């Protein structure tokens, strides 16, 4: 459906709320919550990295885990994939 010359097409209503901020466009509120105890120095480091980069703490942890896995020997990464698949299947 075109628009009449000289008239603007109808504007779309803006979406309310914040846009999804998850790593693949998911809503962060849909992520599983995790509670853990950290040494004060580790928490201070996490807060400092988060503040310095402007990234939320969950994303700093996500990136740190990805970097950790990438540094594992290939054999351990394959083992880890198998553990993840078994756990996903069991849930």
PyMOL commands that set and color helices and strands:
alter all, ss='L'
color gray80, all
select helices_A, chain A and resi 28-30+40-53+57-71+74-90
alter helices_A, ss='H'
color red, helices_A
deselect
rebuild
show_as cartoon
